[in-house]
């Protein structure tokens, strides 16, 4: 092998390593910023749900031009031209404003309103917990608009998946349920 071939091989290896490193950095940004976030709108001072343009950011990060932008906001399309100042909150602590983190924190240490089973860490690929509203109906928390979650958390109680399914069936098919006294 000539010195030119060795030099080209070393340069190709270094270039490949650099590209792989940039790809890993971009992928980490994507995983860190994907999903819905709950932020305080600087204009209204109320909670709003936003989605960061995570895929675009990952590509921009790959080429070295990271700039956070919103992909969606609960105030859009009416206020789509806003200055996106809420992104400062996402930049400061992206995990703290992630909806899954907020929900997980709310359920932590609570017990099911029906069976009393304590909630541990929520595994989002398993059965998700639900909420019990003041009218005693259960609803999946994913059916609640993210910007309404803080308000809902103050008026609803936590319900485990099993009790949610049982109560939903009882509500939707009362003719198939035999009432029995609870112990």
DRENSEMI-331412 format. One line per 2 residues: their letters; for each residue x, y, z of N, C-alpha, C, CB. Coordinates in Angstrom, 2 decimals. Atoms other than C-alpha are relative to their C-alpha. Glycine has a CB too. Layout:
BEGIN
A	X/Y/Z/X/Y/Z/X/Y/Z/X/Y/Z  ...
This chain:
BEGIN
XX	0.83/-1.17/0.00/0.00/0.00/0.00/0.89/1.25/0.00/-0.95/-0.01/1.21  -0.79/-1.23/0.09/1.29/3.41/-0.91/-0.44/0.99/1.09/-0.15/0.64/-1.41
XX	0.32/-1.00/-1.01/1.39/6.39/1.40/-1.27/0.76/-0.36/1.16/0.97/0.16  1.22/-0.69/0.44/-1.38/8.02/-0.69/-1.25/-0.82/0.35/0.06/0.25/-1.53
XX	1.12/0.88/-0.33/-3.67/5.02/-0.22/-0.25/-0.02/1.51/0.26/-1.44/-0.51  0.13/-0.01/-1.47/-2.96/4.97/3.53/-0.60/1.33/0.46/1.38/-0.22/0.67
XX	0.53/-1.32/-0.35/-3.61/8.71/3.76/-1.48/0.09/-0.33/0.78/1.11/-0.74  1.41/-0.03/0.39/-6.90/8.37/1.87/-0.85/-0.89/0.92/-0.15/-0.46/-1.45
XX	0.71/0.91/-0.89/-7.92/5.44/4.06/-0.19/0.64/1.38/0.76/-1.34/0.13  0.09/-0.68/-1.30/-7.16/7.40/7.25/-1.00/1.16/-0.08/1.39/0.52/0.45
XX	0.93/-1.11/0.18/-9.04/10.45/5.92/-1.44/-0.51/-0.11/0.37/0.82/-1.24  1.35/0.57/0.14/-12.03/8.29/4.95/-0.50/-0.49/1.36/0.01/-1.16/-1.02
XX	0.39/0.47/-1.33/-12.06/6.71/8.41/-0.33/1.16/0.92/1.12/-0.83/0.62  0.24/-1.17/-0.84/-11.81/10.08/10.13/-1.29/0.70/-0.42/1.19/0.98/-0.09
XX	1.23/-0.61/0.51/-14.54/11.50/7.90/-1.23/-0.79/0.40/0.06/0.13/-1.53  1.12/0.86/-0.40/-16.80/8.54/8.61/-0.27/0.13/1.49/0.30/-1.46/-0.36
XX	0.16/-0.15/-1.44/-16.18/8.86/12.35/-0.65/1.34/0.33/1.35/-0.13/0.70  0.59/-1.32/-0.21/-16.99/12.58/12.19/-1.48/0.01/-0.36/0.76/1.06/-0.82
XX	1.40/0.05/0.42/-20.23/11.96/10.27/-0.85/-0.82/0.98/-0.11/-0.59/-1.41  0.71/0.83/-0.97/-21.23/9.21/12.68/-0.23/0.77/1.29/0.78/-1.30/0.28
XX	0.13/-0.81/-1.21/-20.58/11.51/15.64/-1.09/1.06/-0.18/1.35/0.66/0.35  1.02/-1.02/0.27/-22.71/14.30/14.04/-1.39/-0.62/-0.05/0.31/0.72/-1.33
XX	1.28/0.71/0.08/-25.48/11.76/13.37/-0.50/-0.36/1.40/0.14/-1.26/-0.86  0.37/0.33/-1.38/-25.44/10.63/17.01/-0.48/1.25/0.73/1.19/-0.65/0.74
XX	0.39/-1.26/-0.64/-25.62/14.24/18.21/-1.38/0.43/-0.49/1.05/1.12/-0.30  1.30/-0.37/0.58/-28.54/14.95/15.85/-1.10/-0.91/0.54/0.05/-0.06/-1.54
XX	1.00/0.95/-0.50/-30.39/11.80/16.95/-0.32/0.27/1.46/0.50/-1.44/-0.17  0.24/-0.32/-1.41/-29.94/12.72/20.63/-0.89/1.23/0.13/1.34/0.22/0.73
XX	0.84/-1.19/-0.02/-31.44/16.15/19.95/-1.44/-0.36/-0.36/0.53/1.06/-0.98  1.34/0.40/0.41/-34.39/14.55/18.18/-0.72/-0.70/1.16/0.05/-0.93/-1.23
XX	0.63/0.75/-1.09/-35.10/12.10/21.04/-0.28/0.88/1.22/0.88/-1.17/0.40  0.15/-0.89/-1.15/-34.67/14.84/23.63/-1.17/0.98/-0.17/1.30/0.78/0.24
XX	0.98/-1.06/0.23/-37.09/17.30/22.00/-1.27/-0.45/-0.72/0.63/1.08/-0.79  1.22/0.46/0.67/-39.71/15.10/20.34/-1.15/-0.03/1.00/0.21/-1.40/-0.63
XX	1.17/0.09/-0.86/-43.24/15.00/21.70/-0.55/1.35/0.41/0.33/-0.80/1.22  0.71/-1.21/-0.40/-45.63/17.49/23.14/0.58/0.58/1.30/-1.48/-0.30/0.18
XX	-0.50/-0.73/-1.17/-44.53/20.12/25.69/-1.09/0.92/0.52/1.29/0.81/-0.35  0.93/-0.94/-0.62/-46.50/22.24/28.10/0.81/1.19/0.49/-0.81/-0.68/1.18
XX	-0.74/-1.22/-0.34/-45.25/25.81/28.37/-0.98/1.08/0.41/0.87/0.47/-1.20  0.82/-1.16/-0.33/-46.53/29.09/29.75/0.17/1.01/-1.13/0.41/0.63/1.38
XX	-0.04/-0.96/1.10/-47.42/31.41/26.88/0.39/1.37/0.56/-1.37/0.07/-0.74  -0.41/-1.32/-0.50/-45.57/34.73/27.41/-1.07/1.07/-0.21/1.29/0.43/-0.69
XX	1.03/-0.99/0.29/-48.53/36.60/25.92/-1.20/-0.12/0.94/-0.47/-0.16/-1.44  1.21/0.19/-0.81/-51.42/35.06/27.91/0.28/-0.43/1.43/-0.88/-1.03/-0.66
XX	-0.39/0.55/-1.31/-49.52/33.62/30.91/-0.83/-1.23/0.36/-0.16/1.08/1.09  0.77/1.22/-0.22/-51.61/30.44/30.47/0.75/-1.17/-0.62/-1.43/0.12/-0.61
XX	-0.66/1.17/0.58/-50.48/26.87/29.76/-0.45/-0.22/-1.45/-0.31/-1.26/0.85  0.28/0.33/1.40/-50.25/26.01/26.08/0.83/-1.21/-0.39/0.32/1.22/-0.95
XX	-0.70/1.19/0.49/-49.27/22.80/24.31/0.75/0.36/-1.27/-1.00/-1.18/-0.25  -0.82/-0.26/1.18/-46.44/23.04/21.80/0.75/-1.26/-0.41/0.99/1.16/0.25
XX	-0.89/1.04/0.49/-44.44/20.70/19.64/1.18/0.69/-0.68/-0.74/-0.98/-0.99  -1.21/-0.53/0.62/-40.87/21.54/18.76/0.20/-0.75/-1.32/1.25/-0.16/0.96
XX	-0.30/0.63/1.29/-39.88/20.85/15.16/1.27/-0.84/0.18/0.19/1.08/-1.14  -1.15/0.82/-0.41/-37.62/18.04/16.43/0.74/-0.60/-1.19/-0.46/-1.11/0.92
XX	-0.67/0.60/1.16/-36.93/16.37/13.07/0.81/1.05/-0.74/-1.04/-0.64/-0.95  -0.71/-1.09/0.66/-36.00/19.68/11.47/1.22/0.42/0.83/-0.93/1.21/-0.22
XX	-1.10/-0.37/-0.89/-33.87/20.53/14.49/1.14/-1.01/-0.08/-0.49/0.13/1.44  -1.04/1.03/0.09/-32.04/17.21/14.25/0.82/0.17/-1.29/-0.64/-1.41/0.05
XX	-0.72/-0.22/1.26/-31.18/17.89/10.61/0.87/1.25/0.11/-0.99/0.14/-1.20  -0.77/-1.23/-0.15/-30.11/21.44/11.42/1.18/-0.20/0.95/-0.90/1.14/0.51
XX	-1.08/0.29/-0.95/-28.04/20.14/14.35/1.11/-0.78/-0.69/-0.53/-0.78/1.23  -0.97/0.81/0.73/-26.35/17.65/12.03/0.96/0.90/-0.80/-0.71/-0.97/-0.95
XX	-0.84/-0.90/0.78/-25.09/20.50/9.86/0.54/1.16/0.83/-0.77/0.54/-1.18  -0.59/-0.99/-0.90/-24.29/22.68/12.89/-0.76/1.29/0.13/1.36/0.31/-0.45
XX	0.81/-1.22/-0.09/-27.15/25.19/12.76/-1.24/-0.22/0.86/-0.40/0.48/-1.39  1.20/0.28/-0.81/-29.40/24.35/15.70/-0.75/1.28/0.37/0.39/-0.75/1.26
XX	0.86/-1.11/-0.39/-32.27/26.76/16.15/-1.38/-0.58/0.27/-0.05/1.12/-1.11  1.32/0.54/-0.34/-35.41/25.77/17.99/-1.09/0.77/-0.71/-0.22/0.05/1.52
XX	1.19/-0.57/0.61/-38.66/26.34/16.17/-1.18/-0.87/0.38/0.14/0.11/-1.55  1.20/0.78/-0.29/-42.20/25.30/16.85/-0.54/-0.65/-1.27/-1.08/0.90/0.64
XX	0.69/0.69/1.08/-43.93/22.76/14.68/-1.50/0.24/0.14/0.32/-1.53/0.00  1.42/-0.18/-0.26/-47.30/23.29/16.34/-0.19/0.64/1.38/-0.75/-1.36/-0.09
XX	0.36/-0.63/-1.28/-48.98/25.23/19.16/-1.51/-0.04/0.14/0.54/1.48/0.09  1.45/0.05/-0.22/-52.43/25.00/20.74/-0.67/1.34/-0.31/-0.29/-0.39/1.43
XX	0.58/-1.31/0.35/-52.92/28.71/19.90/0.02/0.24/-1.51/0.77/1.12/0.71  -0.02/-0.14/1.47/-52.33/28.16/16.19/-1.29/-0.54/-0.59/1.22/-0.74/-0.60
XX	-0.63/-0.90/0.95/-53.42/28.94/13.51/-0.23/1.48/0.30/-0.50/-0.30/-1.37  0.30/-1.41/-0.27/-54.83/32.15/15.05/1.24/0.82/0.34/-0.99/0.11/1.14
XX	-1.18/-0.74/-0.45/-51.49/33.16/16.61/1.30/-0.57/-0.56/0.05/0.00/1.51  -1.16/0.68/0.58/-49.10/31.36/14.28/1.19/0.94/-0.22/-0.38/-0.64/-1.31
XX	-1.09/-0.94/0.25/-47.06/34.49/13.65/0.67/0.54/1.26/-0.51/1.14/-0.79  -0.59/-0.51/-1.25/-46.03/34.92/17.29/1.53/-0.13/-0.02/-0.58/-0.75/1.22
XX	-1.46/0.01/-0.07/-42.41/35.40/18.30/0.60/-1.29/0.53/0.46/1.12/0.84  -0.44/1.29/-0.52/-42.19/31.87/19.76/0.93/0.16/1.20/0.70/-0.80/-1.09
XX	-0.82/-0.24/-1.19/-40.72/33.28/22.99/-0.14/-1.11/1.02/-0.39/1.32/0.63  0.18/1.12/-0.93/-42.08/30.23/24.84/1.11/-1.04/-0.15/-1.36/-0.66/-0.24
XX	-1.09/0.96/0.22/-39.15/28.29/23.37/1.12/0.16/1.02/0.56/0.16/-1.40  -1.01/-0.18/-1.05/-36.93/29.79/26.08/-0.23/-0.99/1.14/-0.03/1.46/0.55
XX	0.34/0.95/-1.05/-38.77/27.59/28.56/0.43/-1.42/-0.41/-1.52/0.04/0.29  -0.41/1.32/0.51/-38.12/24.51/26.39/1.53/-0.10/0.02/-0.54/-0.24/-1.43
XX	-1.47/0.00/0.00/-34.44/25.46/25.97/0.57/-0.14/1.41/0.52/1.30/-0.65  -0.50/0.01/-1.37/-34.02/25.97/29.72/-0.07/-1.39/0.62/-0.79/0.98/0.85
XX	0.15/1.35/-0.57/-35.32/22.51/30.67/-0.99/-0.80/-0.84/-0.47/0.07/1.48  0.90/0.71/0.92/-36.71/20.40/27.82/-0.76/-1.16/0.65/0.77/-0.51/-1.16
XX	0.67/1.14/-0.62/-37.54/17.44/30.05/-1.12/0.44/0.94/1.01/-0.85/0.76  0.98/-0.44/-0.99/-39.43/19.40/32.71/-1.32/0.41/-0.62/0.55/1.16/0.79
XX	1.25/-0.43/0.63/-41.99/20.73/30.22/-0.59/-1.06/-0.92/0.22/1.27/-0.78  0.55/1.09/0.81/-42.51/17.40/28.42/-1.28/-0.50/0.65/1.05/-1.17/-0.16
XX	1.29/0.41/-0.54/-46.14/16.34/28.81/0.10/-1.33/0.72/-1.04/-0.09/-1.13  -0.11/1.32/-0.64/-45.19/12.72/29.62/0.63/0.13/1.38/0.84/-0.96/-0.88
XX	-0.67/-0.21/-1.29/-42.94/13.98/32.45/-0.96/0.64/1.00/1.25/0.88/-0.18  0.97/-0.68/-0.86/-45.64/16.27/33.86/-1.05/-0.99/0.48/-0.67/1.18/-0.75
XX	1.01/1.00/-0.35/-48.19/13.44/33.77/0.59/-1.03/0.96/-0.54/-0.71/-1.26  -0.67/0.98/-0.85/-45.74/10.95/35.29/0.19/0.55/1.41/1.37/-0.40/-0.61
XX	-0.21/-0.64/-1.30/-44.95/13.38/38.11/-1.32/0.12/0.76/0.63/1.39/-0.19  1.29/-0.14/-0.66/-48.64/13.97/38.83/-0.48/-1.34/0.57/-1.04/0.55/-0.99
XX	0.45/1.32/-0.48/-49.40/10.23/39.13/0.90/-0.56/1.10/-0.05/-0.97/-1.16  -0.95/0.56/-0.96/-46.30/9.52/41.24/-0.50/0.15/1.44/1.37/0.69/-0.15
XX	0.39/0.00/-1.41/-47.21/8.55/44.80/-1.50/0.03/0.24/0.61/1.15/0.67  1.45/0.00/-0.17/-50.96/8.67/44.16/-0.53/-1.43/-0.05/-0.69/0.87/-1.08
XX	0.67/1.30/0.02/-53.41/5.77/44.53/-1.25/0.08/-0.86/-0.34/-0.47/1.43  1.20/0.09/0.82/-56.23/4.64/42.26/-1.23/0.36/0.84/-0.15/-1.42/-0.62
XX	1.21/-0.43/-0.71/-59.53/6.26/43.26/-0.96/-1.15/0.26/-0.70/1.08/-0.80  0.90/1.15/-0.18/-61.28/2.87/42.94/0.61/-1.11/0.85/-0.39/-0.55/-1.35
XX	-0.55/1.19/-0.66/-58.99/0.05/44.03/1.08/0.32/1.03/0.57/-0.94/-1.02  -1.02/-0.40/-0.97/-56.38/1.99/46.03/1.42/-0.43/-0.36/-0.34/-0.55/1.32
XX	-1.32/0.44/0.43/-53.47/0.53/44.06/0.89/1.23/-0.23/-0.09/-0.86/-1.30  -0.93/-1.11/0.15/-50.44/2.84/44.24/0.60/0.01/-1.41/1.13/-0.09/1.06
XX	-0.63/-0.16/1.32/-49.01/4.20/41.01/1.50/0.02/0.18/-0.49/1.29/-0.71  -1.46/-0.04/0.04/-45.37/3.46/40.37/0.40/0.78/-1.24/0.62/-1.44/-0.01
XX	-0.44/-0.64/1.24/-43.38/4.58/37.39/-0.90/-0.47/-1.13/1.49/-0.32/-0.30  0.89/0.33/1.11/-45.62/4.73/34.35/0.84/-0.39/-1.20/-0.93/1.20/-0.35
XX	-0.66/0.47/1.22/-44.43/2.71/31.37/-0.96/0.29/-1.15/0.36/-1.55/0.07  0.91/-0.52/1.01/-45.92/4.45/28.36/-0.35/-1.00/-1.08/0.59/1.21/-0.62
XX	0.34/1.02/1.00/-45.85/1.35/26.16/-1.01/-0.99/0.57/1.26/-0.73/-0.47  0.99/0.87/-0.65/-48.09/-0.48/28.69/-1.34/0.73/0.07/0.47/-0.43/1.42
XX	1.31/-0.63/-0.19/-51.62/0.37/29.78/0.17/1.31/0.76/-0.97/-0.94/0.75  -0.13/-1.32/-0.60/-51.86/4.04/30.56/-1.10/0.26/1.02/-0.02/1.08/-1.07
XX	1.03/-0.30/-1.00/-53.68/5.30/33.65/-1.02/1.00/-0.55/0.65/0.57/1.28  1.09/-0.88/0.41/-56.85/7.35/33.45/-0.30/1.00/1.11/-1.26/-0.81/-0.35
XX	0.43/-1.02/-0.96/-58.64/10.13/35.31/-1.49/-0.18/0.29/0.29/1.42/-0.55  1.40/0.06/-0.40/-61.92/10.21/37.20/-0.50/1.43/0.15/-0.19/-0.80/1.33
XX	0.49/-1.37/-0.06/-63.94/13.37/36.63/-1.02/0.16/1.12/-0.62/0.40/-1.35  0.95/-0.23/-1.10/-66.32/14.98/39.17/-1.34/-0.70/-0.19/-0.23/1.48/0.16
XX	1.25/0.72/0.26/-69.29/13.23/37.48/0.19/-1.51/0.09/-0.54/0.37/-1.37  -0.34/1.42/-0.20/-67.59/9.86/38.24/0.13/-0.77/-1.31/-1.05/-0.66/0.87
XX	-0.30/0.66/1.27/-66.71/9.09/34.61/1.51/-0.04/-0.16/-0.67/0.75/-1.21  -1.44/0.10/0.23/-63.26/7.85/33.68/0.31/0.41/-1.43/0.52/-1.43/0.28
XX	-0.47/-0.43/1.31/-61.30/9.25/30.78/1.51/-0.20/-0.06/-0.39/1.49/-0.27  -1.44/0.11/0.18/-57.86/8.51/29.40/0.61/1.40/0.03/0.35/-0.74/-1.32
XX	-0.61/-1.33/-0.04/-55.51/11.41/30.12/0.43/0.44/-1.39/1.22/0.01/0.95  -0.40/-0.36/1.37/-54.45/11.26/26.45/-1.17/0.61/-0.77/0.52/-1.24/-0.73
XX	1.17/-0.59/0.65/-58.01/12.35/25.55/-0.22/1.45/0.46/-1.25/-0.83/0.29  0.08/-1.37/-0.50/-57.49/15.62/27.43/1.05/0.83/-0.74/0.22/0.06/1.56
XX	-0.96/-0.89/0.65/-55.88/18.50/25.54/1.11/0.35/0.99/-0.69/1.30/-0.53  -1.16/-0.20/-0.89/-52.38/18.96/26.98/-0.07/1.33/0.75/1.29/-0.07/-0.80
XX	0.05/-1.30/-0.67/-52.96/22.64/27.75/-1.06/0.05/1.11/-0.28/1.10/-1.03  1.03/0.08/-1.04/-55.96/21.63/29.91/0.42/-0.89/1.17/-1.30/-0.52/-0.61
XX	-0.41/0.93/-1.04/-54.02/19.08/31.99/0.17/0.64/1.38/1.29/-0.64/-0.39  -0.12/-0.57/-1.36/-53.07/21.45/34.88/-1.36/0.24/0.65/0.79/1.31/-0.06
XX	1.35/-0.24/-0.51/-56.73/22.41/35.28/-0.68/-1.33/0.35/-0.84/0.78/-1.04  0.62/1.31/-0.22/-57.91/18.79/34.97/0.62/-0.69/1.22/0.15/-0.89/-1.25
XX	-0.65/0.64/-1.15/-55.33/17.58/37.51/-0.52/0.56/1.33/1.52/0.20/-0.09  0.50/-0.58/-1.25/-56.85/19.93/40.07/-1.43/-0.43/0.32/0.06/1.51/-0.06
XX	1.40/0.38/-0.22/-60.39/18.53/39.64/-0.27/-1.50/-0.17/-0.87/0.77/-0.93  0.19/1.43/0.27/-59.87/14.85/38.73/0.88/-0.85/0.94/0.34/-0.32/-1.48
XX	-0.75/0.93/-0.83/-58.58/11.78/40.57/0.65/-1.06/-0.89/-0.92/-0.66/1.05  -0.68/1.02/0.80/-56.14/9.12/39.30/-0.74/-1.34/0.05/1.45/-0.18/0.49
XX	0.64/1.32/0.11/-57.51/5.77/38.12/0.94/-0.91/-0.77/-1.40/0.10/-0.71  -0.86/0.95/0.71/-55.52/2.69/37.15/-0.70/-0.52/-1.25/0.39/-1.19/0.93
XX	0.53/0.51/1.27/-55.98/1.08/33.74/-1.11/-1.03/0.23/1.13/-0.63/-0.82  0.99/1.06/-0.22/-57.87/-1.94/35.09/-1.33/0.58/0.46/0.51/-1.00/1.04
XX	1.24/-0.62/-0.47/-60.41/0.18/36.95/-0.65/0.86/-1.08/0.27/0.84/1.25  0.52/-0.80/1.11/-60.77/2.50/33.96/-0.77/-0.89/-0.97/1.14/0.75/-0.75
XX	0.66/0.92/0.93/-61.62/-0.45/31.70/-1.29/-0.53/0.62/0.94/-1.17/-0.37  1.17/0.51/-0.69/-64.03/-1.88/34.28/-1.12/1.04/0.05/0.38/-0.44/1.42
XX	1.01/-1.05/-0.12/-65.81/1.43/34.86/-0.53/0.43/-1.36/0.59/1.20/0.73  0.46/-0.33/1.35/-65.95/2.20/31.12/-1.00/-1.04/-0.49/1.19/0.08/-0.99
XX	0.92/1.08/0.39/-67.56/-1.19/30.48/-1.32/0.13/0.76/0.65/-1.39/0.25  1.19/-0.14/-0.83/-69.99/-0.65/33.36/-0.87/1.16/-0.51/0.39/0.24/1.49
XX	0.73/-1.17/0.48/-70.96/2.78/31.97/-0.60/-0.25/-1.38/0.93/1.21/-0.05  0.44/0.20/1.38/-71.25/1.68/28.32/-0.96/-1.18/-0.17/1.19/-0.19/-0.89
XX	0.83/1.20/0.12/-72.97/-1.68/28.91/-0.65/-0.36/1.35/0.84/-1.18/-0.52  0.58/0.28/-1.32/-75.03/-1.46/32.13/-0.88/-1.26/0.00/-0.80/1.18/0.46
XX	0.86/1.18/0.08/-77.33/-4.24/30.90/0.78/-1.30/0.17/-0.73/-0.01/-1.33  -0.83/1.20/-0.13/-74.41/-6.69/31.05/0.68/-0.13/1.37/1.06/-0.01/-1.07
XX	-0.67/-0.03/-1.31/-73.34/-5.84/34.60/-0.96/-0.40/1.11/0.58/1.41/0.28  0.76/0.38/-1.19/-74.63/-7.52/37.75/0.60/0.74/1.19/0.01/-1.58/0.22
XX	-0.56/-0.74/-1.14/-74.22/-5.10/40.65/0.16/-0.89/1.22/-0.88/1.19/0.35  -0.29/0.74/-1.24/-72.65/-6.60/43.74/0.52/1.00/1.01/1.02/-1.16/-0.24
XX	-0.50/-0.96/-1.00/-71.94/-4.86/47.03/1.53/-0.07/0.07/-0.61/-0.29/1.39  -1.47/-0.07/-0.13/-68.34/-3.69/47.41/0.37/-0.23/1.44/0.55/1.37/-0.49
X	-0.45/0.30/-1.37/-66.38/-4.85/50.42/0.96/1.05/0.47/0.65/-1.37/0.08
